[in-house]
Amino acid sequence: MDLGAHTDEELMVRVQQGDEAAYGTLFQRHQRTVYGFLLRKTRDPERASDLFQETWLKVHRGRQTWKRGQPFRPWVFGIALNSFRDAGRKDSRTIDTVDVELQHPTRREAHEDRLTLEAAIDKLPDTLRDAFLLGVVHGLDHNEIAEQLSISPDNARARISRARASLRKLLA
């Protein structure tokens, strides 16, 4: 049976019933984005890899805590974010990046612009940066962000707006 045709939520129900192939399919679908998120948070491939493994172990071990009808994607990002927070990696060296395409005449200028953007994002307070990354980079909606950050949807919307305004000022 081709599990690729199933939604994440259908696969998660199967995972809760002990279907390891369904777990493997979820892992394959989301491994790049979860690792990318953690790499942006840590800026350290080895640390991101450790947190990535921890995140997927928590997904497997905590599979019974997932509630039917709950979207899988924000749930797994919440686990990844909590793994990062639990690791105590909130020091000043943590840099987040945004996957954006910059249209410039040379690769060097694009690289310099990306570094400037990364530095600006690094200057955002953690509360704004987390909401910005979850919403803008990973495409979670305001309700999903609110759930993962334990805030209201209006607060999630406001944090993203404030993050964008701060970035405009920093990049001006």
N, C-alpha and C positions, 0 to 999 in steps of 0.2 A: 504494500500500500504506500502510495506517495504521500508522505507527511507534509511536503512543501505546499500543498494546496490548502492546508488548514490554517486558520487564523492563529495568532499567538495565544489567544485565550483558549481556543479549542485544544491546542497543544498542551497548555498548562493544565487543563483538566486531565488530560492523558498522563502528564507527568505526575500529578497527584495520585493517579491510579497505578503508578509504578512503571510507566512506559519510558524506558531509557532512550529509545529511539526518538521519542518526542522531545526529550530533554536535549538530545544531540542536535535536533533540528533548530530548537530555540537558540542554542549556543551558536550554531553556525550563522543564523540570521543576525544575531546581535553582538557577536564577539568584536567586530571592528569598531562599532560605535561605542561600546562600553570601554574597550581598551583606550580608544581615542580620548574619551572623556577623562579617564583616569590619568592618561599621559598629560593632558592639558592641565589637570589639577596639580600633578606632582612635578612635571617637567623633568622626570627621571624615569627612563625606560625600565630599569630594574625594579624600582619601587612601584611603578604602574603595573608591571607584570605581577608582582606579589599581590597587590590590591585586586587586580583582575581575577587571579586565582581564588582569592578570598571571597570576592563577590559571587563567583559562580558556585563556590562551595556553599555559601549562604543561601543562594537560590535553591540549590538542591536540598539542603538540610531544612530550609524553611518553606518548602513547597506547600506544606499544609496550611501555612499562614496566608497564602494568597487566597483571596475571596473570589468566587465565581462572579463574573460580571465586571470585575476590576480590570482595567487595561493593564496588560503585562509590561509594556515599554516603560511607563513612568514608575512602575513597581521596581523593575530591575535597576533603573537609574537611581531610585531612592536607596536601594541597597548599596550601589556603588558609592554614592555620596556619603552614606553612613559609614562605609568601610574606610573611606578617606578621612572622615572626621574622627572615627575611632582610632585611627593610626596617629592622630595628633600632628598631622602635617599642615598646621596652619601658621607656619613661620613666614617671615617676610620674603623668603626666597621662592615661595610658590608663585608660579606664573601660569596664567591661563591664556589660551590662544583662541582665536576665532577663525574658523575656516571661511575665508572670503577670497574671492577672486579680485585681485587688483589689476586694473588694466593700465599698464605702463609700457613705455617703449623697450625697456631692458629688464632682464631678470634681476640684475643687481638692484635697480631702483625698486622693483617689486619686493625683493627680499628686505631692503631697508625699510620700506613702508610697513611690511608685515612685522618687523621688529619694533617699529614705532607703535603699531597697534597693540602688539603684545605687551609692551611696556605700559601703555595707557590702561589696558585691561587690568594689569597687575596693580595699578594704583587705585582701582575701585575697591571699596570696602567689600568684605566677604559676602555680606548680605546681598548687595547689588550684583556682584560678580556671579554668585551662584544662580540667582534668578535669571540673569542675562544669558548665561551659558545654557541653562536648561531650556529656556524659551527660544532664544535666537539661534543658537548653534544646534541644539538637539530637537527642536521643534515641538516641545511639550506645550500644551495650551495652559492658560492661566489657572484653570482648576487643577490640572495635574501638577503644575509647579507649586500651587498652594498646598496640595496634599503632601508633597515631598519635603517642603520647607516648613510645614506646620504653621502656615499663615493663611490669610483669607485670599480669595481670588483677586479682590480689589487691591490688596497689598502686593500681590505678585505683579499685577499690571503696573502699579505705581513704581515698584522697584526696577522693572525693566525700563520704564520711561525715564526714571532718574539715572539709570546706568547709561542709557543712550545720550541723555543731555550732558552727563559728565564726560563721556567719551568725546562728544562734539567739542566741548570746551578744551579738553586736553589735547585734542588733535588739531585745534585751530591755530 
